[in-house]
Amino acid sequence: MRNNIANGWKSVKDQFYVVIILFLYQLICGYFLYRLVQSAVVPLFLRYPDPPPNELSKILFYVEGQLSLTNNETVHSYLWILLGMLLLRMILTPLIHAGILYGLHKERVGEPGLFFFKGIQQLWKPMALLYWIEIGLVLIPAYWVIPKLYDIGLTGFLSPSIWIQAVPYMLAWYVYRYIIHQLILYVQFGVTGRAGILSSIRICLRYTLSVMGISLILGLSCILLFSLFTGMSLWWTGLIGLIIQQAYHFISCLFKLWGITAQFDLWYNKKFR
């Protein structure tokens, strides 16, 4: 596992330009999301009763919000914009995965070069198919979970302590999503390397502890850095704080790529060595 993480870091250095592409992609998405929140969500919260509300004023605020969701055309426009951004992100994500994985395979066979955009051209169809299969599998529990969360949410507006009941559902869904994501990731390794889907799934299942260990080590490291950067940005406010906060997004993109390259090294070593 340690060797997988170390070799994954070497692959990150060889494809460092991909980190820059990911950072710019995330920065653009974050900017549009920020503008959307600033123009739509902030004015809504400014309508929250002040001075501190009583139970009746809180209920009236929530009722007004529900009426806006159903009748207000401006709110509908913002929802459509948000849906369009989500759809665009879901289209671009498998293309990015195609470029990354194609470059990793070329690196292992000793072909230097910038293969990111060529990988998108070569592999966008199978990567898009696998990505949408992953989305479909992840959304299956929504049929049971969403009604539970909806009921908890309606009660939670009046009694925030009720929200603790949603934690087991969200945690179980997250674990399920992680399992599906890792299985699909190893399937993507097999498809891009033409090494077989079932054998790639077997590697993921057989070396589950290594797969989880890589995710845990890199994930905890990323969370630690997030805490550090957030604390520094709160301490140094203004322009310096903004620069520090944006620097974390760069680190986050680096760790995302590092996670993929480390898992790829594990798959490649067990498959071909």
C-alpha positions in Angstrom: 0.0 0.0 0.0 2.8 2.4 0.8 4.5 1.6 -2.5 1.2 2.2 -4.3 0.9 5.6 -2.8 4.5 6.4 -3.6 4.2 5.2 -7.2 0.9 7.1 -7.4 2.7 10.3 -6.5 5.3 9.7 -9.2 2.5 9.4 -11.7 1.0 12.7 -10.4 4.3 14.5 -11.0 4.4 13.1 -14.6 0.8 14.3 -15.2 1.0 17.5 -13.2 -0.6 19.5 -16.0 -3.8 17.5 -15.3 -3.8 18.9 -11.8 -3.8 22.4 -13.3 -6.7 21.5 -15.7 -8.7 20.0 -12.8 -8.0 23.1 -10.7 -9.2 25.5 -13.5 -12.2 23.3 -14.1 -13.1 23.3 -10.4 -12.4 27.1 -10.1 -14.8 27.9 -12.9 -17.5 25.7 -11.5 -17.0 27.2 -8.0 -17.2 30.7 -9.4 -20.5 30.1 -11.1 -21.9 28.4 -8.0 -20.7 31.3 -5.9 -22.5 33.8 -8.2 -25.7 31.7 -8.1 -25.6 31.5 -4.3 -24.9 35.2 -4.0 -27.8 36.2 -6.2 -30.4 33.6 -5.1 -29.7 32.2 -1.7 -28.3 35.2 0.2 -31.4 37.4 -0.5 -33.6 34.5 0.8 -31.7 34.4 4.1 -31.9 38.1 4.4 -35.6 37.7 4.7 -35.2 35.5 7.8 -37.0 37.1 10.7 -35.0 39.6 12.7 -34.9 40.0 15.7 -34.7 36.3 16.6 -37.9 34.6 15.5 -40.5 32.9 17.6 -42.1 29.7 16.5 -44.9 31.4 14.4 -42.5 33.6 12.5 -40.3 30.6 11.7 -43.2 28.6 10.4 -44.3 31.6 8.2 -40.8 31.9 6.8 -40.7 28.2 5.8 -44.2 28.4 4.3 -43.2 31.4 2.2 -40.2 29.5 1.0 -42.3 26.5 0.0 -44.7 28.8 -1.9 -41.7 30.4 -3.7 -40.5 27.0 -4.8 -43.8 26.1 -6.4 -45.0 29.5 -7.7 -42.1 31.9 -8.1 -40.7 32.0 -11.7 -37.4 33.6 -10.6 -36.8 30.7 -8.2 -37.6 28.2 -11.0 -35.1 30.0 -13.3 -32.4 29.6 -10.7 -33.3 25.9 -10.2 -33.0 25.3 -14.0 -29.6 27.1 -14.0 -28.5 24.8 -11.2 -29.8 21.8 -13.0 -28.0 22.8 -16.2 -24.7 23.3 -14.2 -25.1 19.8 -12.7 -25.8 18.2 -16.1 -22.8 19.9 -17.6 -20.6 18.7 -14.8 -21.9 15.2 -15.2 -21.0 15.4 -18.9 -17.5 16.7 -18.4 -16.5 14.4 -15.5 -16.3 11.2 -17.5 -14.3 13.0 -20.2 -11.7 14.1 -17.6 -11.5 10.5 -16.3 -10.9 9.3 -19.8 -8.0 11.6 -20.3 -6.5 10.7 -16.9 -6.7 6.9 -17.3 -5.5 7.0 -20.9 -2.4 8.9 -19.8 -1.7 6.5 -16.9 -1.8 3.5 -19.3 0.5 5.3 -21.7 2.9 6.1 -18.9 3.1 2.5 -17.8 4.1 1.3 -21.3 6.8 3.9 -21.5 5.3 6.4 -23.9 6.0 10.0 -22.7 3.7 12.8 -23.8 0.6 14.7 -23.2 -2.2 12.2 -23.8 -5.0 13.9 -21.9 -7.0 15.2 -24.8 -6.2 12.2 -27.0 -7.6 10.0 -24.2 -10.8 12.0 -24.2 -11.1 11.4 -28.0 -10.4 7.7 -27.7 -12.3 6.7 -24.6 -15.1 9.2 -24.0 -17.8 6.7 -25.0 -17.0 3.8 -22.6 -16.1 6.3 -19.8 -19.4 8.1 -20.2 -21.3 4.8 -20.2 -19.6 3.6 -17.0 -20.1 7.0 -15.3 -23.8 7.0 -16.0 -24.0 3.4 -14.8 -22.3 4.5 -11.6 -24.8 7.4 -11.2 -27.7 5.0 -11.7 -26.5 2.5 -9.2 -25.7 5.2 -6.6 -29.2 6.7 -7.0 -31.0 3.3 -6.4 -31.2 3.8 -2.6 -32.8 7.2 -3.1 -36.1 5.5 -3.6 -36.0 4.5 0.1 -33.7 7.1 1.6 -35.2 10.4 0.2 -38.7 9.8 1.7 -37.1 9.2 5.1 -34.9 12.3 4.8 -37.9 14.3 3.6 -39.9 13.4 6.7 -37.0 14.2 8.9 -36.4 17.5 7.2 -40.0 18.6 7.6 -39.8 18.0 11.3 -36.2 19.3 11.6 -37.2 22.8 10.6 -39.1 23.1 13.9 -36.8 21.0 16.0 -33.2 21.0 14.7 -32.2 18.1 17.1 -34.3 15.8 14.9 -31.6 16.1 12.2 -29.4 13.6 14.1 -31.8 10.9 12.9 -30.7 11.5 9.3 -27.1 10.6 10.1 -27.4 6.8 9.8 -29.2 7.1 6.4 -26.6 9.5 5.0 -23.7 7.5 6.4 -25.0 4.2 4.9 -25.6 5.9 1.6 -22.1 7.3 1.6 -20.6 3.9 2.3 -22.7 2.4 -0.5 -21.6 5.2 -2.9 -17.9 4.6 -2.0 -18.2 0.9 -2.8 -19.9 1.5 -6.1 -17.3 4.2 -7.0 -14.3 2.0 -6.3 -15.8 -1.0 -8.3 -16.5 1.3 -11.3 -13.1 2.8 -11.0 -11.4 -0.6 -11.3 -13.8 -1.5 -14.2 -12.5 1.7 -15.9 -9.0 0.5 -15.4 -9.8 -2.8 -17.1 -11.7 -1.1 -19.9 -9.0 1.5 -20.7 -6.3 -1.2 -20.5 -8.3 -3.8 -22.3 -7.5 -6.2 -19.5 -10.9 -7.5 -18.6 -13.7 -6.2 -16.5 -14.3 -9.2 -14.3 -10.6 -9.7 -13.5 -10.4 -6.0 -12.5 -13.4 -6.4 -10.2 -11.8 -9.4 -8.6 -8.7 -7.4 -7.9 -10.8 -4.7 -6.2 -12.6 -7.2 -4.1 -9.6 -9.4 -3.3 -7.5 -6.4 -2.1 -10.2 -4.5 -0.4 -8.1 -3.6 2.6 -5.4 -2.1 0.4 -8.1 -0.2 -1.6 -9.7 1.2 1.5 -6.3 1.9 3.1 -5.2 4.1 0.2 -8.5 6.0 0.3 -8.3 6.4 4.0 -4.8 7.6 4.1 -5.2 10.1 1.3 -8.6 11.2 2.5 -7.6 11.9 6.0 -4.5 13.8 4.7 -6.8 15.9 2.5 -9.1 16.6 5.4 -6.2 17.6 7.6 -4.9 20.0 5.0 -8.5 21.4 4.6 -8.6 22.1 8.3 -5.2 23.8 8.2 -6.0 25.9 5.2 -9.4 26.9 6.5 -7.9 27.9 9.9 -5.2 30.0 8.1 -7.8 31.7 5.9 -9.9 32.6 9.0 -6.8 34.0 10.7 -5.5 36.0 7.8 -8.7 37.6 6.4 -8.9 39.6 3.2 -6.9 39.0 0.1 -4.4 36.7 1.8 -7.2 34.5 3.2 -8.8 34.3 -0.2 -5.5 33.2 -1.8 -5.0 30.6 0.9 -8.6 29.2 0.5 -8.2 29.0 -3.3 -4.8 27.3 -2.8 -6.6 24.5 -0.9 -8.7 23.8 -4.0 -5.5 23.2 -5.9 -4.4 20.8 -3.2 -7.8 19.1 -3.3 -7.4 18.5 -7.1 -3.9 17.1 -6.5 -5.2 14.6 -3.9 -8.1 13.5 -6.2 -5.6 12.7 -8.9 -3.3 11.1 -6.4 -6.1 8.8 -5.2 -6.7 7.7 -8.8 -3.0 7.1 -9.6 -2.4 5.1 -6.4 -5.4 2.9 -7.0 -4.2 2.4 -10.6 -0.8 1.4 -9.4 -2.4 -1.2 -7.2 -4.5 -2.6 -10.0 -1.6 -2.6 -12.5 0.8 -4.4 -10.1 -1.8 -7.1 -9.3 -2.9 -7.5 -12.9 0.5 -7.5 -14.8 3.1 -8.4 -12.2 
